[in-house]
Amino acid sequence: MAAPAATAGSSWFQRFLLPGFAFKAVVIGGGYATGRELAEFFLPSGPWGGLAAMLLAMLLWSVICAATFAFARAVGAFDYRSFFEKLLGRGWILFEIAYVLFVTLILAVFGAAAGEIGSAVFGLPSIAGTISLAALIALFATFGNSSVEGLFKYVSFLLYGVYALFMVLALSSFGDLIVARFAIPTPTDGWALGGLTYASYNVVGAVVILPVVRHMTSQRDAIVSGLIAGPLAMVPAVLFFIAMIAFYPGIINETLPSDFMLQKLELPIFHLLFQLMIFAALLESGAGSVHAINERIDAALKARRGQSLSNRARGAIAGALLIGCMFIADRFGLVALIASGYRALAYIFLATYVVPLLTLGLYRLIRSHFAHKKQALQSAAQGNPS
C-alpha cells in the first residue's frame, strides 16, 4: 500500500484538530447533545459505572479513529465506499447497507430532537423544528467540503464554550447534589457493555468524515489526530453526564434531560443559548452524515464518468434523504428511536467495520510498514556498499 502524496498547504488545525471536531460533530447527534443517549447507555450503570463506560468508549474511539485514518491514508480512500472496497473487497456492500440504515436512523433522531426543542423552547408544533433542521442540513450539504468543514469548526467553538459554561453553572447551582450522588454506593453492572455498545455504533463517524483525511501529510498525522479525536468527542459528554448525576436516577426517564436540567437552573437566557447550541450540534451532525453520502456518490461519478457531483445534485440528494427520515422522526419519536435502533446498529458495525479494521486492516498496515522499511534498508545498502 502506498500512501498518497502530502497535501500542500494543510494547516496544523486541519491536520490534527479538524478530524476530532468532525468526528465529534457526527457522534454528538440528537441523543448525546440532549442527554438522551447518556441516560440510555450510561446512567443505568450508576455514576461511577457510567463514567467508566464513557472512558472505555473514548479509548475505543481513539484507537479505531487512529487505525481508520492511517488505513484510509495508506490506501488513498477518502470516502467510505473506497475505504470498504479496500478493507472488505466485495463485502463493501454489507457496510453500505448498514450505513444507509444508520443515516436513516440518525437523521430521524435529529429530526425528532429538533422537534422536541422547538416545542420545549418556543411552543411550536414539533414538525416546525424538524423542517427547519432539514432545510439547514440540505443547505450546508449543497456546497460540499468547504461548507461542511467550516460548520464543524465554528459550531465546535460554540459547543465547547457552552458546555464549559453549563458545567460551571451546574456546579454552582447543584454541586452538592452531584457530590452526594457520587458518594452513594450504586450498582455498576453492565458498564462495559454500555460503553462498548455506545462506542460501536458511534465510531462509524470515523469513516463518515474520511474527506478530512486529505489534509493529513503523514501517517503520524493520521495516528495523532485519531488519538486526539476520542477525547475531543467525549469531553463534552463527560461534563454533561457529571451534571446529570445531580438528578440521578429520576433523570433516566426524561425525554430531554438537557431541558430538564436547564429548567432547574432557572436561567432563561442560558436555557435558550443551550438549546440553540443543541440545534447547531444537530445541524453539524446531520450535515456531516449527508455529506458523506454525497462524497461517496461523487467518487463513484468521477470513476465512471470523469465528472463531479454538482451543487444542485448535492442539494437534491440531501433533500430526498431528509424528507424520508424526518417522516420517520415524526412517526416514532426520540426515545423509541434511540432505544430500539442504536443497539442493533452497534452489532452490525462491529461485524462489518470494527473487527475487520482491527484485524485485517491493522495486519495490512503493519505488513506495509515493514515492507517499506525493508525496501529503504535495501536501497541504502545498494547506495552505500560499505
Secondary structure, 3 states (H helix, E strand, C coil): CCCCCCCCCCCHHHHHHHHHHHHHHHHHHHHHHHCHHHHHHCHHHHHHHHHHHHHHHHHHHHHHHHHHHHHHHHHCCCCHHHHHHHHHHHHHHHHHHHHHHHHHHHHHHHHHHHHHHHHHHHCCCHHHHHHHHHHHHHHHHHCHHHHHHHHHHHHHHHHHHHHHHHHHHHHHHHHHHHHHHHHCCCCCCCHHHHHHHHHHHHCCHHHHCHHHHHHCCCHHHHHHHHHHHHHHHHHHHHHHHHHHHHHCCHHHHCCCHHHHHHHHHCCHHHHHHHHHHHHHHHHHHHHHHHHHHHHHHHHHHHHHHCCCCCHHHHHHHHHHHHHHHHHHHHHHCHHHHHHHHHHHHHHHHHHHHHHHHHHHHHHHHHHHHHHHHHHHHHHHHHHCCC
